Amino acid sequence: MQKIFGAKTSSRKALILGVEVTVGCRSLQDAQKICKDVKDAKAIALDVEDEAALDTETEKVDVVVSLIPYIYHPLVIKSGIRKKRNIVNTSYTSPAMIELEKEIQEAGITVMNEIGLDPGIDHLYAIKTIDEVHEAGGKIKKFYSYCGGLPAPEASANPLGYKFSWSARGMMLALGNTAKFYEDGSTKEVPGHHLMTTAKSYSTGYTGFAFVAYSNRDSTPFRESYRIPEANTVIRGTLRYAGFCQIVKTLVDMGFLSQDTKDFLKPPKTDTKPDSWKHVTAKILGSTSSSESDIIWAISSKSTFKDTDEKNHVIAGLRWIGLFSDEPITPRSTPLDTLCATLEQKMAYGPSERDLVFLQHIFEIEHKDGKSETRTSTLCAYGDSEGYSAMARLVGTPCGIAVMRVLTGEYGKGLLKPYSKEICDPIREELKGMGIEMVEETVI
């Protein structure tokens, strides 16, 4: 029997097909929780930074599914190289992974990256439309792709319209990434600390949603990866509900995304009660006092607002987070980590709440005869309040399909990504058979 080392959302398909699954987490309790409803799955405790322990577990399986933070993927890939075991993950291919490409080839293993939701399902449908247009003699003049993992509308009742289904720290750090993209023939770059100021209202064609969109990381490599050198605009970005970006922008201006250690944020060594949020906010801002009026004055000196309504919305959001309150902080040494501790408590999903995933591509096409067309591909999916979240299902299912195809030797060896028809078409068709697909429409 073949064996994989992975996690719950990519495991159920494998178990149905008779593949043993081992789930590893830092704590055994967390691994056991993931395995609870997955028959025949084995739970273990594992620290991927323990090379010997990682190699021991890697050697026991045929494929390792790495669903941990992206900075640790190279450690897993190196273990796969040493033990000649295949790897599948759902993250973007980082420079650190590319540096291992020669060793991957020499080890004769398959490392399949970017096969989740975004990246993953987005690639499957981008490649489909681009290939269809090119095969008919047309050109992709502009390409936009936006994705948002959000609470369902009925679960979005907080000023940011957001809840965490993953690491709060990871999400907040992503908000500080520099964005780079092609727009109307020019290369544009937006520094991370200005990113939220570029958010614009985004019309999806579905009038029930009030989204805003902003660029996400570096979109420029996708002109080459998607083989659309003719495109003068290539933008990939993130969707959030309206109101989110103004509050986050102010948090950035206040200094709450700082990763600098502050003595007053270090966990106390005694049973001393942690400081209150209003005192900490005043210290971070350099406010003259911890009164709400003085803190708001200090915020106004560091941040700008479009109008009074926007300012009132932002201040109400900061008040809801608790930044002006007597509530004690959960000290984690840095402004970012201390803030995240509170956000994780206040913005967690309730037991019966659903999430929403919205993914949309927009293609502006010039056909062979010179006619223009705007085509969209859209995925709108809700989680099951009694089962998997939309995010877990849409990341885990394509990953699980790829794992099974790696196990059967369908793919060649090396560092692979789903950028080709040969890889994309079979996975896309299998997902369609499971009710996961993007709806394609011509809008103009």
URRA-V705997 format. One record per pair of residues at least 24 apart in sequence whose ideal C-beta (glycine too) atoms are under 7 Angstrom apart, sorted by the first residue. I is the first residue (numbers start at 1). J is the second residue. D is the distance in Angstrom with one decimal. If there is no record, write none. Layout:
# URRA-V705997
i | j | d
I | J | D
I | J | D
This chain:
# URRA-V705997
i | j | d
2 | 62 | 4.8
2 | 407 | 5.3
3 | 60 | 6.6
3 | 61 | 4.3
3 | 62 | 5.5
4 | 61 | 5.6
4 | 62 | 6.4
4 | 63 | 4.5
4 | 65 | 6.0
4 | 403 | 5.9
5 | 57 | 6.1
5 | 58 | 6.9
5 | 61 | 4.4
5 | 64 | 4.7
5 | 65 | 6.6
6 | 65 | 2.8
6 | 67 | 6.7
6 | 403 | 7.0
7 | 34 | 6.2
7 | 65 | 6.5
7 | 67 | 4.8
8 | 34 | 4.5
8 | 38 | 5.7
9 | 388 | 6.5
9 | 392 | 4.5
9 | 393 | 6.7
9 | 395 | 6.5
9 | 396 | 2.4
10 | 65 | 5.4
10 | 396 | 4.6
10 | 399 | 4.3
10 | 400 | 3.9
10 | 403 | 5.9
11 | 38 | 5.5
11 | 41 | 5.8
12 | 38 | 6.2
13 | 400 | 4.0
13 | 404 | 6.7
14 | 400 | 6.3
14 | 403 | 6.2
14 | 404 | 6.6
15 | 39 | 6.2
15 | 40 | 5.9
15 | 41 | 6.7
17 | 404 | 6.4
19 | 407 | 6.8
22 | 57 | 6.9
22 | 61 | 6.5
24 | 57 | 6.4
48 | 72 | 5.2
48 | 75 | 5.2
48 | 76 | 6.2
49 | 75 | 6.7
54 | 79 | 4.8
55 | 79 | 5.3
55 | 82 | 6.0
55 | 83 | 5.9
58 | 83 | 4.7
58 | 85 | 5.2
59 | 83 | 4.6
61 | 85 | 6.4
62 | 86 | 6.8
62 | 407 | 6.0
63 | 88 | 6.1
63 | 403 | 5.6
63 | 406 | 5.5
63 | 407 | 5.9
65 | 399 | 6.6
65 | 403 | 5.9
69 | 170 | 6.6
70 | 94 | 6.2
73 | 97 | 6.2
74 | 100 | 6.4
77 | 111 | 5.8
80 | 109 | 5.7
80 | 111 | 6.9
81 | 107 | 4.5
81 | 109 | 6.8
84 | 108 | 6.6
84 | 109 | 5.9
85 | 109 | 6.5
86 | 110 | 4.5
86 | 406 | 5.1
87 | 111 | 4.5
88 | 112 | 4.7
88 | 115 | 6.7
88 | 399 | 6.2
88 | 402 | 5.4
88 | 403 | 5.1
88 | 406 | 5.9
89 | 113 | 5.6
90 | 115 | 6.0
90 | 116 | 3.0
90 | 120 | 6.1
90 | 395 | 5.5
90 | 399 | 5.3
92 | 119 | 5.7
93 | 415 | 7.0
93 | 417 | 5.9
97 | 415 | 6.7
101 | 415 | 4.7
104 | 414 | 6.0
104 | 415 | 5.3
105 | 413 | 6.5
105 | 414 | 5.3
108 | 413 | 5.3
109 | 413 | 6.2
110 | 406 | 5.3
110 | 411 | 5.2
110 | 413 | 5.6
110 | 416 | 6.4
111 | 415 | 5.1
111 | 416 | 6.7
112 | 402 | 5.3
112 | 406 | 6.0
112 | 411 | 6.6
112 | 416 | 4.9
113 | 416 | 6.9
113 | 417 | 5.4
114 | 417 | 4.9
114 | 418 | 6.1
115 | 398 | 5.3
115 | 399 | 5.5
115 | 402 | 4.4
115 | 418 | 5.6
116 | 395 | 3.9
116 | 398 | 6.1
116 | 399 | 5.5
117 | 357 | 6.7
117 | 359 | 7.0
117 | 394 | 4.3
117 | 395 | 4.8
118 | 147 | 4.1
118 | 359 | 6.2
120 | 398 | 4.9
120 | 418 | 6.9
121 | 359 | 6.7
121 | 379 | 6.7
121 | 394 | 6.4
121 | 398 | 5.9
122 | 147 | 6.5
122 | 359 | 6.1
123 | 418 | 4.6
123 | 419 | 6.3
123 | 424 | 6.5
124 | 418 | 6.3
124 | 424 | 4.7
124 | 427 | 6.1
124 | 428 | 4.3
125 | 361 | 6.2
125 | 377 | 4.5
125 | 438 | 4.5
126 | 226 | 5.9
126 | 361 | 5.9
127 | 226 | 6.9
127 | 419 | 6.4
127 | 421 | 6.5
127 | 424 | 4.6
128 | 424 | 6.7
128 | 428 | 6.7
129 | 363 | 5.5
129 | 375 | 6.4
129 | 377 | 6.4
130 | 226 | 5.6
130 | 227 | 6.9
130 | 228 | 6.0
131 | 421 | 5.7
133 | 365 | 5.5
136 | 368 | 6.3
137 | 368 | 3.5
138 | 365 | 5.5
138 | 366 | 6.1
138 | 367 | 4.5
138 | 368 | 5.6
139 | 230 | 4.5
139 | 366 | 4.6
140 | 228 | 4.5
140 | 230 | 6.4
140 | 231 | 5.1
140 | 363 | 5.8
140 | 365 | 6.2
141 | 230 | 6.8
141 | 231 | 6.2
141 | 232 | 6.3
141 | 364 | 4.8
141 | 365 | 6.9
141 | 366 | 5.3
142 | 231 | 6.3
142 | 232 | 6.8
142 | 233 | 4.0
142 | 364 | 3.8
143 | 228 | 6.3
143 | 231 | 5.4
143 | 233 | 6.8
143 | 234 | 5.1
143 | 363 | 5.9
144 | 235 | 5.1
144 | 361 | 6.9
144 | 362 | 4.2
145 | 236 | 4.6
145 | 361 | 4.9
146 | 202 | 6.5
146 | 213 | 5.0
146 | 237 | 4.8
146 | 238 | 6.8
146 | 239 | 5.0
146 | 360 | 5.6
147 | 238 | 6.7
147 | 239 | 6.4
147 | 359 | 4.4
148 | 211 | 6.7
148 | 238 | 6.2
148 | 239 | 3.0
148 | 240 | 6.1
148 | 358 | 5.1
149 | 355 | 6.6
149 | 357 | 5.5
149 | 391 | 4.9
150 | 241 | 6.4
150 | 355 | 6.8
150 | 356 | 4.9
151 | 353 | 6.6
151 | 355 | 5.9
151 | 356 | 6.7
152 | 354 | 4.1
152 | 355 | 6.2
152 | 356 | 4.7
152 | 382 | 5.7
155 | 349 | 7.0
155 | 353 | 4.0
155 | 354 | 6.1
156 | 241 | 6.1
158 | 320 | 6.5
158 | 347 | 6.4
159 | 243 | 6.4
159 | 247 | 6.2
159 | 313 | 7.0
159 | 316 | 5.9
159 | 317 | 3.5
159 | 320 | 5.1
160 | 243 | 6.9
160 | 244 | 5.0
160 | 247 | 5.5
160 | 317 | 6.3
161 | 240 | 6.9
161 | 241 | 3.2
161 | 243 | 5.8
161 | 244 | 5.5
162 | 240 | 6.7
162 | 244 | 5.8
162 | 347 | 6.3
163 | 347 | 4.9
163 | 348 | 6.5
163 | 349 | 5.2
164 | 343 | 6.9
164 | 344 | 6.0
164 | 347 | 5.4
164 | 348 | 6.2
165 | 349 | 6.5
165 | 355 | 5.8
165 | 389 | 5.8
165 | 391 | 5.2
168 | 340 | 4.1
168 | 343 | 4.8
168 | 344 | 4.8
169 | 336 | 6.8
169 | 337 | 6.5
169 | 340 | 4.8
172 | 257 | 6.2
172 | 336 | 6.2
172 | 340 | 6.1
175 | 248 | 5.8
175 | 257 | 7.0
176 | 257 | 5.4
177 | 217 | 5.2
179 | 215 | 3.6
179 | 216 | 6.4
179 | 217 | 6.4
180 | 218 | 4.4
180 | 219 | 6.6
180 | 220 | 5.5
181 | 215 | 5.3
181 | 219 | 4.0
181 | 220 | 6.4
181 | 234 | 6.2
181 | 235 | 4.5
182 | 220 | 6.1
182 | 223 | 6.3
182 | 231 | 7.0
182 | 232 | 6.6
182 | 233 | 5.7
182 | 234 | 4.6
183 | 233 | 5.2
183 | 235 | 6.6
184 | 232 | 5.7
184 | 233 | 6.0
185 | 232 | 4.3
187 | 220 | 6.6
190 | 215 | 6.3
193 | 252 | 5.7
196 | 245 | 4.4
196 | 248 | 5.2
196 | 249 | 3.7
196 | 252 | 6.6
197 | 249 | 6.1
199 | 245 | 3.9
202 | 239 | 6.3
204 | 360 | 5.9
205 | 376 | 6.7
205 | 443 | 6.5
210 | 241 | 6.3
210 | 242 | 4.5
211 | 239 | 4.7
211 | 240 | 6.9
211 | 241 | 6.5
212 | 240 | 5.7
212 | 242 | 5.4
212 | 244 | 7.0
212 | 245 | 5.7
213 | 237 | 5.0
213 | 238 | 6.9
213 | 239 | 5.5
214 | 238 | 5.9
214 | 245 | 6.7
225 | 419 | 5.3
239 | 358 | 5.9
243 | 313 | 6.0
246 | 310 | 5.7
246 | 313 | 6.4
246 | 314 | 5.3
247 | 314 | 5.4
247 | 317 | 4.2
250 | 299 | 6.6
250 | 303 | 4.7
250 | 314 | 5.0
250 | 318 | 7.0
253 | 302 | 4.8
253 | 303 | 3.8
254 | 284 | 6.5
254 | 285 | 6.0
254 | 299 | 6.2
254 | 302 | 6.1
254 | 303 | 7.0
255 | 284 | 5.3
255 | 335 | 5.9
256 | 284 | 6.9
256 | 335 | 4.9
256 | 336 | 6.6
256 | 339 | 4.9
257 | 336 | 5.4
258 | 334 | 6.4
258 | 335 | 4.6
258 | 336 | 6.1
259 | 334 | 5.1
259 | 336 | 5.3
260 | 334 | 6.2
261 | 333 | 5.0
261 | 334 | 5.8
262 | 334 | 6.7
262 | 335 | 6.7
265 | 331 | 5.2
265 | 332 | 6.8
265 | 333 | 5.4
265 | 334 | 6.3
265 | 335 | 6.8
265 | 338 | 5.1
266 | 331 | 6.2
266 | 333 | 5.3
267 | 331 | 4.8
273 | 328 | 6.1
274 | 328 | 4.3
274 | 329 | 5.1
274 | 331 | 5.3
275 | 328 | 7.0
275 | 329 | 6.0
276 | 325 | 7.0
276 | 326 | 4.8
276 | 327 | 6.5
276 | 328 | 6.0
277 | 322 | 5.1
277 | 323 | 5.4
277 | 325 | 5.1
277 | 327 | 5.3
277 | 329 | 5.6
278 | 324 | 5.3
278 | 325 | 6.0
278 | 326 | 6.5
280 | 329 | 5.4
281 | 323 | 4.6
281 | 324 | 6.8
284 | 335 | 5.7
292 | 324 | 4.5
295 | 324 | 5.9
321 | 346 | 6.6
352 | 385 | 4.8
353 | 385 | 6.5
354 | 382 | 5.2
354 | 383 | 4.5
354 | 385 | 5.2
355 | 383 | 4.3
355 | 389 | 4.7
355 | 390 | 5.1
355 | 391 | 5.8
356 | 382 | 5.6
356 | 390 | 6.3
357 | 381 | 4.9
357 | 390 | 4.3
357 | 391 | 6.0
357 | 394 | 5.5
359 | 438 | 6.9
373 | 442 | 5.8
373 | 444 | 6.5
374 | 443 | 5.1
374 | 444 | 4.1
375 | 440 | 6.7
375 | 442 | 5.3
376 | 441 | 5.3
376 | 443 | 5.8
377 | 438 | 4.1
377 | 440 | 5.0
378 | 438 | 5.9
378 | 439 | 5.1
379 | 438 | 4.5
394 | 436 | 6.7
397 | 431 | 6.6
397 | 434 | 6.5
397 | 436 | 6.2
398 | 427 | 6.0
398 | 431 | 6.1
401 | 427 | 5.3
401 | 430 | 5.3
401 | 431 | 6.9
402 | 427 | 6.5
